[in-house]
C-alpha cells in the first residue's frame, strides 16, 4: 500500500471527526509502517508522522488536538473547525 501525505491527513481527519477510533488509527499506522511504502521524496516526514500516530494508544503519548494540528502542518495541511447546529 502506498502511503501519501493525503492518505495520512485523511486518517487524521477521520479520527478527529470520530469516524474512526484511536484504536483503528493506531492499527492503520502500525500496518502502514510495517507493510506500506511511503511516497517517494516524502518518506522522512511520512515515517515520522505515521510513527507518531502508531503511539497514540500509549497513555504516555496520547493524541491531543494540538498534536493533530502539528502533524497535519508537517504534512502541509491545516485543521479547521466548523461549528454547526446539532
N, C-alpha and C positions, 0 to 999 in steps of 0.2 A: 504494500500500500504506500502510495506517495503522500508524504506529509508536507503540506504547504502552509504558508502564513494564513491564507484564507481559511483553510480547514481548521487550524488551531484556534483562530479567532472565532470561528463558528461554534466550536466546542465550548469555549469560554462563554460566549453569548448564550448558548443553550443552558449552561449551568446557571448563569445569572438570571435567566428568565424562568428558572425552575422547570425546565423541560427535561433535564437530566439531573440525577442526584450527584453528590460529591463522589459516591462510590463508583458510579458509572463513568464520571470524568476521570477518576484515578485509574480505573480499569482500562479505559481507552488510552490514556497516556502511557501506562506501563506496556501495553501491547504495541503502541506506536514506537516506543524506544527499542523494544526487542525485535519487532518484525518489520518496521517501516523503513523507508528510505526517505531522507529529507531532501527537500527541494535544493537542487544544485545552487551553490553560492549563498545559501541561507542556513546551512547545516549548523553552524555555531549558535546562531540566535535561536533557531528552532529547537535544538537539543537542550539548550538552557531553559527555555520556556516550558517545553513538554516535560523535561525532567522535574521542574518545579511543580507542575500540575500533578505529577505522579506521587508527590509527597503530601498532597492536600488532605489526606485522611489521617496523617500523623498529628497527634494532638499538639506537639511542639511547633509544628509548621502551620497547620490550618490553611485557610484561604479566605482572606478578607476582601471586601470591595476594593480597598486600596491596592491590594496585591493584584487583583484582576486588572485594575486600571494600569498599573505598571507593566504587567505582562502584555497587555494589549498595545501599549505605547511601544514596547520593544518590537512588536510585530508591525508597527506602522498604522495602528488603529487607535481610535479614541472611543471611550464609553460615553453614552449619553442617556439620561434618564427622562422618560416621559411620564407625567402623572395624568391619569385619566379617571373619570368617574367609574366606580365599580358597578 
